[in-house]
Amino acid sequence: MAAGLKQALATWDLEESKLVCITTDNAADVILAAELNGWMRLQGFGHRLHLAVERAMK
């Protein structure tokens, strides 16, 4: 997956050197891919809000 994300950047003509961070959910494979590529990861607000509401409803 890490290589696939790098390939996506190249396909879209985006320079990895200009990448600030990527927005992800908490999927372990995406977290690992970001770490392997040395990219900063930011969790998506919508996903975190959904998790908080789910926990509050229990």
PyMOL Python script that loads the backbone (N, CA, C, O; Angstrom):
from pymol import cmd

cmd.read_pdbstr("""\
ATOM      1  N   MET A   1       0.824  -1.191   0.000  1.00  0.00           N
ATOM      2  CA  MET A   1       0.000   0.000   0.000  1.00  0.00           C
ATOM      3  C   MET A   1       0.869   1.256   0.000  1.00  0.00           C
ATOM      4  O   MET A   1       0.531   2.239  -0.658  1.00  0.00           O
ATOM      5  N   ALA A   2       1.967   1.234   0.719  1.00  0.00           N
ATOM      6  CA  ALA A   2       2.848   2.406   0.769  1.00  0.00           C
ATOM      7  C   ALA A   2       3.332   2.772  -0.633  1.00  0.00           C
ATOM      8  O   ALA A   2       3.326   3.944  -1.010  1.00  0.00           O
ATOM      9  N   ALA A   3       3.747   1.772  -1.395  1.00  0.00           N
ATOM     10  CA  ALA A   3       4.206   2.020  -2.767  1.00  0.00           C
ATOM     11  C   ALA A   3       3.054   2.498  -3.645  1.00  0.00           C
ATOM     12  O   ALA A   3       3.244   3.348  -4.515  1.00  0.00           O
ATOM     13  N   GLY A   4       1.867   1.955  -3.419  1.00  0.00           N
ATOM     14  CA  GLY A   4       0.698   2.368  -4.190  1.00  0.00           C
ATOM     15  C   GLY A   4       0.340   3.826  -3.958  1.00  0.00           C
ATOM     16  O   GLY A   4      -0.059   4.527  -4.888  1.00  0.00           O
ATOM     17  N   LEU A   5       0.479   4.284  -2.725  1.00  0.00           N
ATOM     18  CA  LEU A   5       0.206   5.692  -2.430  1.00  0.00           C
ATOM     19  C   LEU A   5       1.231   6.601  -3.105  1.00  0.00           C
ATOM     20  O   LEU A   5       0.889   7.668  -3.614  1.00  0.00           O
ATOM     21  N   LYS A   6       2.495   6.165  -3.102  1.00  0.00           N
ATOM     22  CA  LYS A   6       3.519   6.951  -3.797  1.00  0.00           C
ATOM     23  C   LYS A   6       3.227   6.994  -5.296  1.00  0.00           C
ATOM     24  O   LYS A   6       3.404   8.029  -5.938  1.00  0.00           O
ATOM     25  N   GLN A   7       2.778   5.868  -5.848  1.00  0.00           N
ATOM     26  CA  GLN A   7       2.445   5.819  -7.271  1.00  0.00           C
ATOM     27  C   GLN A   7       1.270   6.739  -7.586  1.00  0.00           C
ATOM     28  O   GLN A   7       1.249   7.380  -8.637  1.00  0.00           O
ATOM     29  N   ALA A   8       0.291   6.808  -6.682  1.00  0.00           N
ATOM     30  CA  ALA A   8      -0.856   7.704  -6.881  1.00  0.00           C
ATOM     31  C   ALA A   8      -0.389   9.156  -6.960  1.00  0.00           C
ATOM     32  O   ALA A   8      -0.873   9.919  -7.796  1.00  0.00           O
ATOM     33  N   LEU A   9       0.543   9.538  -6.102  1.00  0.00           N
ATOM     34  CA  LEU A   9       1.088  10.900  -6.164  1.00  0.00           C
ATOM     35  C   LEU A   9       1.713  11.163  -7.533  1.00  0.00           C
ATOM     36  O   LEU A   9       1.492  12.213  -8.137  1.00  0.00           O
ATOM     37  N   ALA A  10       2.490  10.203  -8.009  1.00  0.00           N
ATOM     38  CA  ALA A  10       3.151  10.365  -9.306  1.00  0.00           C
ATOM     39  C   ALA A  10       2.126  10.438 -10.438  1.00  0.00           C
ATOM     40  O   ALA A  10       2.273  11.236 -11.363  1.00  0.00           O
ATOM     41  N   THR A  11       1.095   9.607 -10.362  1.00  0.00           N
ATOM     42  CA  THR A  11       0.051   9.594 -11.389  1.00  0.00           C
ATOM     43  C   THR A  11      -0.652  10.937 -11.467  1.00  0.00           C
ATOM     44  O   THR A  11      -1.009  11.393 -12.554  1.00  0.00           O
ATOM     45  N   TRP A  12      -0.852  11.570 -10.323  1.00  0.00           N
ATOM     46  CA  TRP A  12      -1.552  12.862 -10.265  1.00  0.00           C
ATOM     47  C   TRP A  12      -0.588  14.045 -10.400  1.00  0.00           C
ATOM     48  O   TRP A  12      -0.980  15.197 -10.214  1.00  0.00           O
ATOM     49  N   ASP A  13       0.682  13.751 -10.727  1.00  0.00           N
ATOM     50  CA  ASP A  13       1.709  14.791 -10.876  1.00  0.00           C
ATOM     51  C   ASP A  13       1.863  15.648  -9.623  1.00  0.00           C
ATOM     52  O   ASP A  13       2.030  16.865  -9.704  1.00  0.00           O
ATOM     53  N   LEU A  14       1.804  14.994  -8.464  1.00  0.00           N
ATOM     54  CA  LEU A  14       2.010  15.682  -7.186  1.00  0.00           C
ATOM     55  C   LEU A  14       3.404  15.341  -6.675  1.00  0.00           C
ATOM     56  O   LEU A  14       3.807  14.178  -6.686  1.00  0.00           O
ATOM     57  N   GLU A  15       4.129  16.343  -6.232  1.00  0.00           N
ATOM     58  CA  GLU A  15       5.482  16.127  -5.733  1.00  0.00           C
ATOM     59  C   GLU A  15       5.442  15.709  -4.264  1.00  0.00           C
ATOM     60  O   GLU A  15       4.869  16.402  -3.423  1.00  0.00           O
ATOM     61  N   GLU A  16       6.056  14.570  -3.973  1.00  0.00           N
ATOM     62  CA  GLU A  16       6.085  14.084  -2.595  1.00  0.00           C
ATOM     63  C   GLU A  16       6.765  15.089  -1.669  1.00  0.00           C
ATOM     64  O   GLU A  16       6.406  15.184  -0.495  1.00  0.00           O
ATOM     65  N   SER A  17       7.725  15.829  -2.172  1.00  0.00           N
ATOM     66  CA  SER A  17       8.445  16.805  -1.343  1.00  0.00           C
ATOM     67  C   SER A  17       7.535  17.935  -0.862  1.00  0.00           C
ATOM     68  O   SER A  17       7.857  18.618   0.110  1.00  0.00           O
ATOM     69  N   LYS A  18       6.405  18.135  -1.533  1.00  0.00           N
ATOM     70  CA  LYS A  18       5.462  19.185  -1.135  1.00  0.00           C
ATOM     71  C   LYS A  18       4.336  18.652  -0.254  1.00  0.00           C
ATOM     72  O   LYS A  18       3.477  19.414   0.188  1.00  0.00           O
ATOM     73  N   LEU A  19       4.339  17.354  -0.002  1.00  0.00           N
ATOM     74  CA  LEU A  19       3.316  16.728   0.834  1.00  0.00           C
ATOM     75  C   LEU A  19       3.506  17.160   2.284  1.00  0.00           C
ATOM     76  O   LEU A  19       4.590  16.992   2.842  1.00  0.00           O
ATOM     77  N   VAL A  20       2.468  17.713   2.894  1.00  0.00           N
ATOM     78  CA  VAL A  20       2.540  18.141   4.289  1.00  0.00           C
ATOM     79  C   VAL A  20       2.099  17.002   5.194  1.00  0.00           C
ATOM     80  O   VAL A  20       2.799  16.657   6.146  1.00  0.00           O
ATOM     81  N   CYS A  21       0.945  16.419   4.905  1.00  0.00           N
ATOM     82  CA  CYS A  21       0.449  15.274   5.656  1.00  0.00           C
ATOM     83  C   CYS A  21      -0.653  14.610   4.841  1.00  0.00           C
ATOM     84  O   CYS A  21      -1.102  15.147   3.829  1.00  0.00           O
ATOM     85  N   ILE A  22      -1.084  13.432   5.295  1.00  0.00           N
ATOM     86  CA  ILE A  22      -2.227  12.779   4.671  1.00  0.00           C
ATOM     87  C   ILE A  22      -3.312  12.606   5.726  1.00  0.00           C
ATOM     88  O   ILE A  22      -3.019  12.428   6.909  1.00  0.00           O
ATOM     89  N   THR A  23      -4.545  12.661   5.296  1.00  0.00           N
ATOM     90  CA  THR A  23      -5.682  12.469   6.190  1.00  0.00           C
ATOM     91  C   THR A  23      -6.144  11.030   6.066  1.00  0.00           C
ATOM     92  O   THR A  23      -6.366  10.536   4.961  1.00  0.00           O
ATOM     93  N   THR A  24      -6.289  10.355   7.203  1.00  0.00           N
ATOM     94  CA  THR A  24      -6.652   8.939   7.191  1.00  0.00           C
ATOM     95  C   THR A  24      -7.711   8.646   8.244  1.00  0.00           C
ATOM     96  O   THR A  24      -8.022   9.476   9.099  1.00  0.00           O
ATOM     97  N   ASP A  25      -8.253   7.436   8.152  1.00  0.00           N
ATOM     98  CA  ASP A  25      -9.045   6.911   9.253  1.00  0.00           C
ATOM     99  C   ASP A  25      -8.062   6.132  10.140  1.00  0.00           C
ATOM    100  O   ASP A  25      -6.859   6.387  10.088  1.00  0.00           O
ATOM    101  N   ASN A  26      -8.544   5.210  10.931  1.00  0.00           N
ATOM    102  CA  ASN A  26      -7.655   4.469  11.829  1.00  0.00           C
ATOM    103  C   ASN A  26      -7.286   3.094  11.294  1.00  0.00           C
ATOM    104  O   ASN A  26      -6.876   2.229  12.067  1.00  0.00           O
ATOM    105  N   ALA A  27      -7.419   2.872   9.994  1.00  0.00           N
ATOM    106  CA  ALA A  27      -7.086   1.574   9.411  1.00  0.00           C
ATOM    107  C   ALA A  27      -5.588   1.306   9.577  1.00  0.00           C
ATOM    108  O   ALA A  27      -4.750   2.126   9.203  1.00  0.00           O
ATOM    109  N   ALA A  28      -5.275   0.149  10.140  1.00  0.00           N
ATOM    110  CA  ALA A  28      -3.883  -0.185  10.442  1.00  0.00           C
ATOM    111  C   ALA A  28      -3.005  -0.182   9.195  1.00  0.00           C
ATOM    112  O   ALA A  28      -1.846   0.228   9.261  1.00  0.00           O
ATOM    113  N   ASP A  29      -3.542  -0.635   8.053  1.00  0.00           N
ATOM    114  CA  ASP A  29      -2.723  -0.685   6.841  1.00  0.00           C
ATOM    115  C   ASP A  29      -2.392   0.712   6.319  1.00  0.00           C
ATOM    116  O   ASP A  29      -1.301   0.930   5.790  1.00  0.00           O
ATOM    117  N   VAL A  30      -3.305   1.641   6.459  1.00  0.00           N
ATOM    118  CA  VAL A  30      -3.056   3.015   6.009  1.00  0.00           C
ATOM    119  C   VAL A  30      -2.067   3.703   6.956  1.00  0.00           C
ATOM    120  O   VAL A  30      -1.177   4.430   6.513  1.00  0.00           O
ATOM    121  N   ILE A  31      -2.230   3.470   8.248  1.00  0.00           N
ATOM    122  CA  ILE A  31      -1.293   4.025   9.232  1.00  0.00           C
ATOM    123  C   ILE A  31       0.119   3.520   8.953  1.00  0.00           C
ATOM    124  O   ILE A  31       1.075   4.296   8.963  1.00  0.00           O
ATOM    125  N   LEU A  32       0.246   2.214   8.702  1.00  0.00           N
ATOM    126  CA  LEU A  32       1.556   1.629   8.407  1.00  0.00           C
ATOM    127  C   LEU A  32       2.134   2.202   7.113  1.00  0.00           C
ATOM    128  O   LEU A  32       3.326   2.503   7.050  1.00  0.00           O
ATOM    129  N   ALA A  33       1.311   2.353   6.094  1.00  0.00           N
ATOM    130  CA  ALA A  33       1.782   2.910   4.817  1.00  0.00           C
ATOM    131  C   ALA A  33       2.326   4.322   5.013  1.00  0.00           C
ATOM    132  O   ALA A  33       3.369   4.670   4.460  1.00  0.00           O
ATOM    133  N   ALA A  34       1.630   5.125   5.791  1.00  0.00           N
ATOM    134  CA  ALA A  34       2.099   6.488   6.061  1.00  0.00           C
ATOM    135  C   ALA A  34       3.437   6.452   6.801  1.00  0.00           C
ATOM    136  O   ALA A  34       4.348   7.217   6.484  1.00  0.00           O
ATOM    137  N   GLU A  35       3.548   5.567   7.780  1.00  0.00           N
ATOM    138  CA  GLU A  35       4.796   5.452   8.541  1.00  0.00           C
ATOM    139  C   GLU A  35       5.945   4.984   7.654  1.00  0.00           C
ATOM    140  O   GLU A  35       7.052   5.518   7.738  1.00  0.00           O
ATOM    141  N   LEU A  36       5.689   3.987   6.803  1.00  0.00           N
ATOM    142  CA  LEU A  36       6.732   3.472   5.915  1.00  0.00           C
ATOM    143  C   LEU A  36       7.217   4.540   4.938  1.00  0.00           C
ATOM    144  O   LEU A  36       8.394   4.566   4.577  1.00  0.00           O
ATOM    145  N   ASN A  37       6.321   5.410   4.516  1.00  0.00           N
ATOM    146  CA  ASN A  37       6.694   6.482   3.596  1.00  0.00           C
ATOM    147  C   ASN A  37       7.276   7.694   4.319  1.00  0.00           C
ATOM    148  O   ASN A  37       7.752   8.628   3.673  1.00  0.00           O
ATOM    149  N   GLY A  38       7.243   7.688   5.656  1.00  0.00           N
ATOM    150  CA  GLY A  38       7.762   8.815   6.422  1.00  0.00           C
ATOM    151  C   GLY A  38       6.865  10.034   6.360  1.00  0.00           C
ATOM    152  O   GLY A  38       7.338  11.164   6.475  1.00  0.00           O
ATOM    153  N   TRP A  39       5.558   9.809   6.177  1.00  0.00           N
ATOM    154  CA  TRP A  39       4.598  10.904   6.045  1.00  0.00           C
ATOM    155  C   TRP A  39       3.885  11.162   7.363  1.00  0.00           C
ATOM    156  O   TRP A  39       3.587  10.229   8.108  1.00  0.00           O
ATOM    157  N   MET A  40       3.616  12.424   7.646  1.00  0.00           N
ATOM    158  CA  MET A  40       2.808  12.791   8.801  1.00  0.00           C
ATOM    159  C   MET A  40       1.356  12.435   8.496  1.00  0.00           C
ATOM    160  O   MET A  40       0.886  12.611   7.371  1.00  0.00           O
ATOM    161  N   ARG A  41       0.664  11.941   9.493  1.00  0.00           N
ATOM    162  CA  ARG A  41      -0.718  11.497   9.313  1.00  0.00           C
ATOM    163  C   ARG A  41      -1.636  12.315  10.208  1.00  0.00           C
ATOM    164  O   ARG A  41      -1.310  12.592  11.362  1.00  0.00           O
ATOM    165  N   LEU A  42      -2.775  12.695   9.671  1.00  0.00           N
ATOM    166  CA  LEU A  42      -3.783  13.447  10.405  1.00  0.00           C
ATOM    167  C   LEU A  42      -5.096  12.680  10.304  1.00  0.00           C
ATOM    168  O   LEU A  42      -5.544  12.355   9.204  1.00  0.00           O
ATOM    169  N   GLN A  43      -5.710  12.391  11.444  1.00  0.00           N
ATOM    170  CA  GLN A  43      -6.982  11.668  11.419  1.00  0.00           C
ATOM    171  C   GLN A  43      -8.086  12.587  10.934  1.00  0.00           C
ATOM    172  O   GLN A  43      -8.125  13.769  11.277  1.00  0.00           O
ATOM    173  N   GLY A  44      -8.983  12.034  10.133  1.00  0.00           N
ATOM    174  CA  GLY A  44     -10.099  12.811   9.607  1.00  0.00           C
ATOM    175  C   GLY A  44     -11.088  13.194  10.701  1.00  0.00           C
ATOM    176  O   GLY A  44     -11.420  12.370  11.554  1.00  0.00           O
ATOM    177  N   PHE A  45     -11.561  14.440  10.682  1.00  0.00           N
ATOM    178  CA  PHE A  45     -12.482  14.932  11.703  1.00  0.00           C
ATOM    179  C   PHE A  45     -13.802  14.171  11.673  1.00  0.00           C
ATOM    180  O   PHE A  45     -14.328  13.806  12.724  1.00  0.00           O
ATOM    181  N   GLY A  46     -14.334  13.932  10.496  1.00  0.00           N
ATOM    182  CA  GLY A  46     -15.622  13.245  10.380  1.00  0.00           C
ATOM    183  C   GLY A  46     -15.588  11.864  11.000  1.00  0.00           C
ATOM    184  O   GLY A  46     -16.528  11.464  11.687  1.00  0.00           O
ATOM    185  N   HIS A  47     -14.515  11.139  10.763  1.00  0.00           N
ATOM    186  CA  HIS A  47     -14.381   9.791  11.321  1.00  0.00           C
ATOM    187  C   HIS A  47     -14.285   9.851  12.843  1.00  0.00           C
ATOM    188  O   HIS A  47     -14.916   9.055  13.539  1.00  0.00           O
ATOM    189  N   ARG A  48     -13.508  10.781  13.352  1.00  0.00           N
ATOM    190  CA  ARG A  48     -13.366  10.906  14.812  1.00  0.00           C
ATOM    191  C   ARG A  48     -14.683  11.315  15.458  1.00  0.00           C
ATOM    192  O   ARG A  48     -15.031  10.819  16.529  1.00  0.00           O
ATOM    193  N   LEU A  49     -15.413  12.216  14.813  1.00  0.00           N
ATOM    194  CA  LEU A  49     -16.712  12.637  15.323  1.00  0.00           C
ATOM    195  C   LEU A  49     -17.675  11.456  15.356  1.00  0.00           C
ATOM    196  O   LEU A  49     -18.400  11.268  16.333  1.00  0.00           O
ATOM    197  N   HIS A  50     -17.681  10.671  14.298  1.00  0.00           N
ATOM    198  CA  HIS A  50     -18.539   9.486  14.235  1.00  0.00           C
ATOM    199  C   HIS A  50     -18.220   8.524  15.380  1.00  0.00           C
ATOM    200  O   HIS A  50     -19.132   8.013  16.030  1.00  0.00           O
ATOM    201  N   LEU A  51     -16.944   8.278  15.629  1.00  0.00           N
ATOM    202  CA  LEU A  51     -16.550   7.386  16.721  1.00  0.00           C
ATOM    203  C   LEU A  51     -17.005   7.939  18.071  1.00  0.00           C
ATOM    204  O   LEU A  51     -17.472   7.183  18.923  1.00  0.00           O
ATOM    205  N   ALA A  52     -16.872   9.245  18.272  1.00  0.00           N
ATOM    206  CA  ALA A  52     -17.287   9.863  19.534  1.00  0.00           C
ATOM    207  C   ALA A  52     -18.791   9.734  19.737  1.00  0.00           C
ATOM    208  O   ALA A  52     -19.242   9.424  20.840  1.00  0.00           O
ATOM    209  N   VAL A  53     -19.566   9.967  18.694  1.00  0.00           N
ATOM    210  CA  VAL A  53     -21.027   9.853  18.797  1.00  0.00           C
ATOM    211  C   VAL A  53     -21.420   8.412  19.069  1.00  0.00           C
ATOM    212  O   VAL A  53     -22.298   8.158  19.895  1.00  0.00           O
ATOM    213  N   GLU A  54     -20.788   7.462  18.391  1.00  0.00           N
ATOM    214  CA  GLU A  54     -21.081   6.044  18.633  1.00  0.00           C
ATOM    215  C   GLU A  54     -20.834   5.683  20.092  1.00  0.00           C
ATOM    216  O   GLU A  54     -21.655   5.009  20.714  1.00  0.00           O
ATOM    217  N   ARG A  55     -19.714   6.125  20.635  1.00  0.00           N
ATOM    218  CA  ARG A  55     -19.386   5.810  22.034  1.00  0.00           C
ATOM    219  C   ARG A  55     -20.375   6.470  22.989  1.00  0.00           C
ATOM    220  O   ARG A  55     -20.753   5.878  24.000  1.00  0.00           O
ATOM    221  N   ALA A  56     -20.789   7.680  22.677  1.00  0.00           N
ATOM    222  CA  ALA A  56     -21.733   8.397  23.539  1.00  0.00           C
ATOM    223  C   ALA A  56     -23.107   7.737  23.532  1.00  0.00           C
ATOM    224  O   ALA A  56     -23.831   7.807  24.525  1.00  0.00           O
ATOM    225  N   MET A  57     -23.470   7.101  22.431  1.00  0.00           N
ATOM    226  CA  MET A  57     -24.788   6.477  22.300  1.00  0.00           C
ATOM    227  C   MET A  57     -24.872   5.134  23.016  1.00  0.00           C
ATOM    228  O   MET A  57     -25.969   4.607  23.201  1.00  0.00           O
ATOM    229  N   LYS A  58     -23.738   4.569  23.422  1.00  0.00           N
ATOM    230  CA  LYS A  58     -23.740   3.256  24.087  1.00  0.00           C
ATOM    231  C   LYS A  58     -24.207   3.368  25.507  1.00  0.00           C
ATOM    232  O   LYS A  58     -24.271   2.364  26.216  1.00  0.00           O
TER     233      LYS A  58
END
""", "prot")
cmd.dss("prot")
cmd.show_as("cartoon", "prot")
cmd.util.cbc("prot")
cmd.orient("prot")
